[in-house]
Amino acid sequence: MLAASLKPRLIIVSGPSGAGKSTVVKRLLADCPLPIQVSVSATTRPPRPRESDGVDYHFLSHDEFRRRREAGEFLECFEVFGRGDWYGTLHESVTTGLSEGKWILLEIDVHGAMATLETYPEAVTVFIHPGSLEELERRLRHRGSETEDSLRRRLEVARAELEVAPRYRHTIVNHDPGQAAREICQLLMSAGDA
Ligand code: 5GP
């Protein structure tokens, strides 16, 4: 089956922080023949070094985020990690790409995923699993970007997120990002065929 003849779908990828989602998604974009486009989310958290506005996120002030939320511009939005920072998917980030025949990929948390399924029940949901909580802690420590406090909080959130994994259509254990990306590409090809 040629990639171009498959029906484009919305793809939702979730998984705890440190499970390697971003690396798997990068490999998927590089290696999978489907026309996949990552939706750029909006957030109120400040940009990290090397992040740019409109590329990694739309970085919004709290006021601007609230204004757009109240105007109904978000497909879903949540306060992630309970730190007061909001993250959300703008309707237009999804509808424009889908109408152009692209597969739109959302890399969002489990609450956002469940809310999005209410609007797009046919979305392909993929949970990236780190293998175990111990493995996740090892990876987060190795990354070295977290304080002990934020590491604890991320692990607590991760524990709750792993419990939601069975609600995803597909769970991919990320031992190797290239292999995980190949598995996702294959399941997308089968989903687009349906
Ligand atoms: P980070 O601050 O590390 O970029 O992202 C933190 C978490 O926010 C990630 O686990 C990611 O899945 C989630 N996230 C990013 N964008 C969105 C979004 O648009 N909606 C929701 N619900 N979660 C998001």
Boltz pocket constraint, residues with backbone or C-beta under 6 A from the ligand:
constraints:
  - pocket:
      binder: B
      contacts: [[A, 13], [A, 14], [A, 15], [A, 16], [A, 17], [A, 41], [A, 42], [A, 45], [A, 76], [A, 77], [A, 78], [A, 80], [A, 87], [A, 88], [A, 89], [A, 107], [A, 108], [A, 109], [A, 110], [A, 111], [A, 112], [A, 113]]
      max_distance: 6.0
